Amino acid sequence: MSKPEETTRASLRDVPSVDQLLRTDAAHELRHLVGLRRLTNIARSAIAEIRALVREGSLPLASNGLLTEAIRRMEASARSEGQAGIKNVINATGVVLHTNLGRAPLSQSARAAIDEAARYCSVEYNLESGVRGGRAARVESLLKDLSGAEDGLVVNNCAAAALLILTVLARDGETIVSRGELVEIGGDFRVPDVMASSGTRMIEVGTTNRTHLEDYRRAINTNTRLIMRVHPSNYRIVGFASSPGIAELSTLAHEAGLPLYEDAGSGQLKDLQQCGVQDEPVVREIVESGVDVVSFSGDKLLGSAQAGLIVGKHAIVARLRKHPLYRALRSDKLRLAALEATLVSHQKDVAEVEVPVIQMLSLTANELEQRARSMIEAVDQSGAIKLELQKGESTVGGGAGATSTLPTMLIAITHAQKSAQELEQQLRMSSPPVISRISEGKVLLDLRTVFPDQLPAVLQALQQLLA
């Protein structure tokens, strides 16, 4: 046997066993993070990796060195898994409806409502009569009141709402839609795909930038079941562009005996132009314009949990509620609890002080400058770090208010030795993580989307950058 082969065999004998690795102090500390069963699998993987590397001659041969390397690998894997999943983070990006960070943060009343519903609750039970009650009855009543519609319904997201409406109203025929509205929204939501899944045949009219009322009129035939309008989300055509107004399209649809459906996207219950939100339809105004059924999101400008909200004519909503697909798409008790609490805030006209999304949109650049200045003054900048005020713009996000500008005051961070990427990573790895953005070699913090009670944690994360 050659000497290299003897060396390899000897080093493989020095590889620690899984049991030996699990008896280390590090393993005992990691058990609470992932559990013993998962930690055992992680330990096996770490040992297998070390064996493979030893065969390649890539690791030291000393047994202590191999055990140390096994512990390091086990700790890295276990801690990485422990950090995975949904964690509380601080959103300092200035994107109010940040899709990757959960879109609309819930109000205190919505969070309390979820806690109230977390055990047994009256989701389908009428406390007055003692018999089974209507699911989401209170939410549906609030939706009718706030939108002015005849009826309301809740499903689990806006794509589900579109799928249900198209399936029930147009599965056996054609749906007319403007070519300029066949958009793809974040998360791979594509209007043509949803229409195809519903079983309706999509009939495109007009051109990308211009669609006329006559285009819709010419497309109507005996197979037509529905006319559909789609809010373009964060996509806009500017310049030489036009499309029929809701009222005239509604008149055309009703003259032809057809329902008109509008996917309103973000679902603004109250005009937020005074907050800087532009080019977003108000649901009540859509209903008043003669649209028969409207769908919109719960976790965008409404400021609540993810949901597909449907309002419209009672005859249409009743058909949706009775369809078997509705049961597959209906909402759970926690979503309904959060929606009810948020809708109550809108009904009582206190959303500006209770709903975080409306609060954040309402903040002025001067208010944000005061917050940022106080933060900068509290940080010791005698070392390598430098914090400056910088004018900028926040973003509505979530496909809402694509043309909106929200003036803000940013905290711009630079470091004499560390790159912007290193600073961003250090903030992201703090506890709780602070999520920022990078522009022109600077890390930028926008306090518009930071809750007041999170400001001390942001300050602590900034002070840790000095270490």
C-alpha positions in Angstrom: 0.0 0.0 0.0 1.4 3.4 -1.0 2.1 6.1 1.6 -0.5 8.6 0.3 -3.2 5.9 0.7 -2.1 5.2 4.3 -2.3 8.9 5.1 -5.8 9.2 3.7 -7.0 6.2 5.7 -5.5 7.6 8.9 -7.1 11.0 8.4 -10.5 9.4 7.7 -10.2 7.6 11.0 -9.8 11.0 12.7 -13.2 12.3 11.4 -15.5 12.6 14.4 -18.7 10.6 14.6 -22.1 12.1 14.5 -22.6 11.1 18.1 -19.4 12.8 19.1 -20.4 16.0 17.3 -23.9 15.9 19.0 -22.2 15.7 22.5 -20.4 19.0 22.1 -21.4 22.1 24.0 -22.2 23.8 20.6 -24.7 21.1 19.8 -26.4 21.4 23.1 -26.8 25.2 22.5 -28.2 24.6 19.0 -30.9 22.1 20.0 -33.4 24.8 21.0 -33.0 26.4 17.7 -33.8 23.6 15.3 -34.7 20.6 17.5 -32.7 17.4 18.1 -34.0 15.5 15.1 -33.1 18.3 12.6 -29.7 18.9 14.4 -28.8 15.2 14.0 -29.4 15.5 10.2 -27.4 18.7 10.0 -24.6 16.9 12.0 -24.7 14.0 9.5 -24.4 16.3 6.6 -21.5 18.2 8.2 -19.6 14.9 8.8 -20.3 13.7 5.3 -18.9 17.0 3.8 -15.7 16.6 6.0 -15.2 13.0 4.9 -15.4 14.1 1.2 -13.0 16.9 1.7 -10.5 14.7 3.7 -10.5 12.3 0.8 -9.5 15.2 -1.5 -6.8 16.2 1.0 -8.4 19.6 1.6 -8.6 19.6 5.4 -6.0 19.3 8.2 -5.4 15.8 9.6 -5.4 16.5 13.3 -8.5 15.2 15.0 -9.1 18.4 17.0 -9.0 20.4 13.7 -11.6 18.1 12.2 -13.9 18.3 15.2 -13.6 22.1 15.2 -14.4 22.2 11.5 -17.4 19.9 12.0 -18.7 22.2 14.8 -18.3 25.3 12.6 -20.2 23.7 9.7 -23.0 22.4 12.0 -23.3 25.9 13.7 -23.4 27.7 10.3 -26.1 25.4 8.9 -28.2 25.4 12.1 -28.1 29.2 12.6 -28.9 29.7 8.9 -32.0 27.6 9.2 -32.9 29.3 12.5 -32.8 32.7 10.6 -35.0 31.3 7.8 -38.7 31.8 7.6 -40.8 34.8 8.7 -38.9 37.2 11.0 -39.7 40.6 12.3 -37.7 43.2 10.4 -37.4 47.0 10.4 -38.3 48.5 7.0 -36.1 51.5 6.5 -36.4 51.4 2.7 -39.1 54.0 2.4 -41.2 51.6 0.3 -44.5 51.7 2.2 -46.1 48.6 0.6 -42.9 46.5 0.3 -44.0 43.2 -1.2 -40.9 41.3 0.0 -41.5 42.6 3.5 -45.2 41.7 3.8 -46.8 44.8 2.2 -49.2 46.6 4.6 -48.2 46.4 8.3 -51.3 45.8 10.5 -52.7 48.3 12.9 -52.8 47.7 16.6 -56.5 47.0 16.4 -56.0 44.5 13.6 -53.3 42.7 15.6 -55.5 42.6 18.7 -58.3 41.2 16.6 -56.1 38.4 15.3 -55.1 37.6 18.9 -58.8 37.6 19.8 -59.6 35.1 17.0 -56.6 32.9 17.5 -58.4 30.5 19.8 -62.1 29.7 19.4 -64.1 32.6 17.9 -67.5 33.3 16.4 -66.4 33.1 12.8 -69.5 31.1 11.7 -71.6 31.4 14.9 -74.4 33.8 15.7 -74.1 34.6 19.4 -77.7 36.1 19.5 -79.5 33.1 18.0 -77.1 30.4 19.0 -77.0 28.9 15.5 -74.6 28.9 12.6 -74.0 32.3 11.3 -72.7 33.7 8.0 -69.0 33.6 7.5 -67.5 37.1 7.1 -70.9 38.7 7.5 -69.5 41.7 9.4 -66.7 42.2 6.9 -69.1 42.0 4.0 -71.4 44.5 5.7 -68.5 46.9 6.2 -67.5 46.5 2.5 -71.0 47.4 1.4 -71.1 50.5 3.6 -67.7 51.8 2.6 -68.0 51.1 -1.1 -71.7 51.9 -1.6 -72.2 48.5 -3.4 -75.1 46.2 -2.9 -73.0 43.2 -1.6 -69.5 42.2 -0.8 -67.4 39.0 -0.6 -63.9 38.1 0.6 -61.4 35.6 -0.9 -57.8 34.9 -0.1 -56.1 37.3 -2.6 -56.9 39.5 -5.6 -55.8 36.9 -8.1 -58.3 34.5 -6.6 -61.0 37.2 -6.8 -60.3 37.7 -10.5 -60.3 33.9 -11.1 -63.7 33.5 -9.3 -65.4 36.3 -11.1 -64.2 35.3 -14.6 -65.0 31.6 -13.9 -68.6 32.3 -12.7 -69.5 35.1 -15.2 -67.6 34.1 -18.3 -66.4 30.5 -18.3 -68.6 29.5 -21.2 -67.9 32.4 -23.4 -65.7 35.4 -24.2 -64.4 38.3 -22.1 -63.4 41.6 -23.8 -60.4 43.4 -22.5 -58.2 46.2 -23.8 -54.8 45.1 -25.2 -53.2 47.9 -23.1 -54.5 46.3 -19.9 -53.0 42.8 -20.3 -50.3 43.4 -17.7 -48.1 41.2 -15.7 -47.9 42.2 -12.0 -45.2 41.2 -9.5 -45.3 37.6 -8.4 -46.0 36.4 -11.9 -49.6 37.4 -11.9 -50.4 37.7 -15.6 -53.9 38.8 -16.7 -54.0 36.5 -19.8 -53.0 33.5 -17.6 -55.7 34.1 -15.1 -58.3 34.5 -17.8 -57.2 31.3 -19.5 -57.4 29.4 -16.1 -60.9 30.6 -15.7 -62.0 29.0 -18.9 -63.1 32.2 -20.6 -61.8 33.2 -24.0 -59.9 36.5 -24.0 -60.8 38.9 -26.8 -58.3 41.7 -27.1 -59.4 45.0 -28.4 -57.6 48.3 -29.3 -53.9 48.8 -29.5 -51.3 48.9 -26.7 -51.6 52.6 -26.3 -55.1 53.5 -27.5 -58.5 51.7 -27.2 -61.7 53.3 -28.3 -65.3 52.6 -27.3 -66.0 51.5 -30.8 -63.4 48.7 -30.4 -65.4 47.2 -27.6 -68.7 47.7 -29.5 -67.4 45.8 -32.6 -66.1 42.9 -30.4 -69.5 42.2 -28.8 -71.3 39.1 -30.2 -73.5 36.3 -29.0 -70.6 34.6 -27.2 -69.6 37.7 -25.2 -70.2 37.2 -21.5 -68.2 40.0 -19.8 -66.4 43.2 -20.4 -63.3 43.6 -18.1 -61.2 46.6 -17.1 -57.8 46.1 -15.4 -56.0 48.6 -13.3 -52.4 48.8 -14.8 -50.7 48.6 -11.3 -47.1 49.9 -11.6 -47.3 50.0 -15.4 -48.3 53.2 -17.3 -48.5 54.3 -20.9 -47.9 58.0 -21.2 -48.1 60.4 -24.1 -50.3 59.4 -27.1 -52.6 57.1 -25.1 -56.4 57.0 -24.4 -59.2 54.6 -23.3 -62.9 55.0 -22.7 -64.1 56.3 -19.3 -65.8 53.9 -16.9 -69.2 55.6 -17.3 -69.4 55.2 -21.1 -68.0 51.7 -21.0 -70.7 50.9 -18.4 -73.4 52.3 -20.6 -72.2 50.2 -23.6 -72.0 47.0 -21.5 -75.5 47.5 -20.1 -77.0 48.3 -23.5 -75.6 45.0 -24.7 -76.9 43.2 -21.6 -73.4 42.5 -20.3 -71.9 42.9 -16.8 -68.8 45.2 -16.5 -66.0 44.0 -14.2 -63.1 46.1 -13.0 -60.0 44.8 -11.3 -59.2 47.9 -9.3 -55.8 46.8 -8.0 -54.8 48.6 -4.8 -58.4 49.4 -3.6 -58.4 53.0 -2.4 -61.4 53.5 -0.1 -60.7 57.2 0.3 -58.9 59.6 -2.0 -55.3 59.9 -0.9 -54.1 62.6 -3.2 -53.4 64.9 -0.3 -50.9 62.2 0.8 -49.2 62.3 -2.6 -50.9 59.1 -4.0 -51.9 59.8 -7.6 -53.7 58.0 -10.3 -55.4 55.4 -8.0 -59.2 54.8 -8.4 -61.5 55.2 -5.4 -63.7 52.1 -5.1 -66.9 54.0 -4.2 -66.5 56.1 -7.4 -66.0 53.0 -9.5 -69.2 51.5 -8.1 -71.1 54.8 -8.6 -69.9 54.9 -12.3 -72.0 51.8 -13.0 -69.5 49.0 -12.8 -71.3 45.8 -11.8 -68.5 44.0 -9.9 -65.2 45.3 -8.6 -62.2 43.5 -7.0 -59.3 45.0 -5.1 -56.6 44.1 -2.6 -56.8 44.1 1.2 -53.0 44.5 1.9 -52.3 47.6 -0.2 -53.9 51.0 0.3 -56.6 49.6 2.5 -53.8 48.7 4.9 -54.9 45.3 6.1 -54.2 41.6 5.6 -53.8 40.0 2.2 -57.2 39.4 0.7 -59.2 39.7 -2.5 -62.2 42.0 -1.8 -65.2 41.9 -4.1 -68.1 44.4 -4.1 -70.9 44.8 -6.6 -74.4 44.0 -7.6 -76.2 41.6 -5.2 -77.2 39.2 -8.0 -73.6 38.8 -9.2 -72.0 38.5 -5.7 -74.7 35.9 -4.8 -73.7 33.8 -7.8 -70.0 34.1 -6.7 -70.8 33.0 -3.1 -72.8 29.9 -4.3 -70.1 28.7 -6.7 -68.0 25.7 -5.5 -64.8 27.5 -6.3 -65.6 30.1 -3.6 -65.2 27.6 -0.8 -61.7 26.7 -2.1 -60.8 30.4 -2.1 -62.5 31.7 1.0 -60.7 33.4 3.8 -59.6 32.1 7.2 -60.7 33.5 10.6 -57.4 35.4 11.2 -57.6 37.3 7.8 -61.2 38.1 8.5 -60.4 39.4 12.0 -57.7 41.8 10.7 -59.9 43.0 7.8 -62.8 43.7 10.1 -60.7 45.8 12.5 -59.1 47.7 9.6 -62.5 48.4 7.9 -63.9 49.6 11.2 -61.1 52.2 11.3 -62.0 53.4 7.8 -65.7 53.5 8.7 -65.0 55.6 11.8 -62.8 57.9 9.8 -59.8 57.3 12.0 -57.6 55.5 9.5 -55.2 58.4 9.4 -54.3 57.8 13.0 -54.9 54.0 13.3 -53.9 52.4 10.0 -50.0 52.4 9.6 -50.1 52.7 5.8 -52.2 55.8 5.9 -50.1 57.2 8.7 -46.8 56.6 6.8 -48.2 58.1 3.6 -49.3 61.2 5.5 -45.9 62.0 7.0 -44.4 65.2 5.5 -40.8 65.8 4.5 -40.4 68.2 7.4 -41.5 65.6 9.9 -39.2 63.1 8.5 -36.3 65.6 8.5 -36.8 66.1 12.2 -36.7 62.3 12.8 -33.6 61.9 10.7 -31.8 64.8 12.3 -32.4 63.5 15.8 -31.1 60.1 14.8 -27.9 61.5 13.3 -27.3 63.7 16.3 -27.5 60.7 18.6 -24.8 58.8 16.8 -21.1 59.3 17.6 -19.4 60.2 14.3 -16.0 60.7 15.6 -14.7 57.5 14.0 -14.9 56.2 10.4 -18.6 56.4 9.9 -20.3 59.4 8.4 -24.1 60.2 8.5 -25.6 63.0 6.4 -29.1 64.3 5.6 -30.1 63.8 2.0 -33.3 64.7 0.2 -35.1 61.9 -1.6 -38.4 60.2 -2.4 -40.3 57.4 -0.7 -42.3 55.0 -2.8 -45.8 53.7 -2.3 -44.9 50.2 -3.6 -47.0 47.1 -4.1 -48.0 48.2 -7.6 -49.8 51.3 -6.2 -49.3 54.9 -7.0 -46.8 54.3 -9.8 -46.8 58.0 -10.7 -46.7 59.2 -7.1 -43.9 61.1 -5.5 -43.5 61.2 -1.7 -40.7 63.7 -0.7 -38.7 62.5 2.2 -35.4 63.2 4.1 -32.9 60.3 4.1 -30.0 59.3 6.3 -27.1 58.7 4.0 -24.3 56.5 5.5 -20.7 56.1 4.4 -17.7 54.5 6.1 -14.0 55.1 5.6 -13.1 51.4 5.5 -16.3 49.6 4.7 -18.2 49.5 1.4 -21.9 50.3 1.1 -22.6 46.6 0.5 -20.8 45.7 3.8 -22.7 48.3 5.7 -26.0 47.2 4.2 -25.2 43.6 5.1 -24.3 44.5 8.7 -27.5 46.4 9.2 -29.4 43.5 7.6 -27.8 41.0 10.0 -28.5 43.1 13.1 -31.2 42.1 15.6 -33.8 42.9 14.6 -32.7 43.2 10.9 -32.7 46.7 9.5 -33.5 46.7 5.8 -32.0 49.6 3.9 -31.2 50.5 0.3 -28.0 51.5 -1.6 -27.7 54.4 -4.1 -24.5 55.9 -5.5 -22.2 54.2 -3.0 -24.2 55.2 0.1 -26.5 53.3 2.4 -29.8 55.1 2.7 -32.3 54.9 5.5 -35.8 56.3 5.1 -37.6 56.7 8.4 -41.0 57.0 6.8 -41.5 53.3 7.1 -39.9 52.9 10.5 -42.4 52.8 13.4 -41.6 55.2 16.3 -41.0 52.4 18.7 -38.4 50.9 16.3 -36.3 54.0 16.3 -34.1 52.9 19.3 -33.3 49.7 17.5 -32.3 51.6 14.4 -30.1 53.8 16.5 -28.5 50.8 18.1 -27.8 49.2 14.7 -26.1 52.4 13.6 -24.0 52.5 16.7 -22.9 48.9 16.0 -21.5 50.1 12.7 -18.8 51.9 14.7 -17.5 48.7 16.2 
